[in-house]
Amino acid sequence: MTLNIKYFGMTAEASGKEEEELLSHYSSIQELKDDLLVKYPNLEKVNFNIAVNHTMINGNYDLIGNEEIALLPPFSGG
């Protein structure tokens, strides 16, 4: 199973990527986030939110594989 990771705005700049696929050996979004912060240290300087399958999440989230993960910079509505 794979995870499709999409990076937007400042997260794309920090990672140097707009998208990548990772083999899913992660049990939670926190494990994935921790790994991405090690892989792309510049992400630590960026405030971002995470969406799983087009749904914003707060806190931790259990992954089952084949999810689409989006790293989104803060945005404001109007």
N, C-alpha and C positions, 0 to 999 in steps of 0.2 A: 504494500500500500504506500501511497505517496501523499505528500502535502504540497499543495500549490501555494507558494508564498508570493504575495504581490506587495510591492513597496511603492508608496506614493509620496510626492513632495520631498520633504527633508529626509525621510527615511530612505528614499531612493538615492539621494545624494550621499547619505552616510554609509550605505551598503555598497554603493557603486552598481546596483542592479535595479531593474524594474520588476523582475519576476524570476523565480527559480523553483525547481521541484526538489524536494528532499524526501528521502526514504523515511517513512513514519516509524520511528522507534520511540517516539515521545508518548507518554501517557497523559500529559497535561499541557496546557498552553504555557504554564509557568516553566516547565522543562524546556520547551521550544524557545521561549523568550530568553531564558538563561543561556542557552546554547548560541542563539543569534547574537547576544551581547558579547560573548567571547569571540565569536567568528568575525563580528563587525564592531569593534570597540567604539567607533564613532557614534553608534546608535545610543550609547549611554548619554550622550550630550543632547539627544533629541527627545522631546516629550511627544509620545504617540499613543494612540488608542489602537485596539485590536478588534477586528471583526472576524467572525467565523461564519462561513457560508452566508455572507451578506447581513449578518446580525451582529451588532455591537455587543461586546461582552464586558462585564465588570468583574474583576477578581479572576479566580482560576476557572478553568473549563477543562473537562476531561475529553481527550481526543480519541477518536476511534479509527482514524485514517481516512484518506481520500477527501479531507476537508480543503476548502479554499480559505487561506488565512490572509487577511489584508492588514498591513501596518499603515495606519492613517495618522497624518499630522493633525493637530488640533484645528478645528474649523468652527466658524460661528454661523448661526442661522439668522434669518431676517424675515 
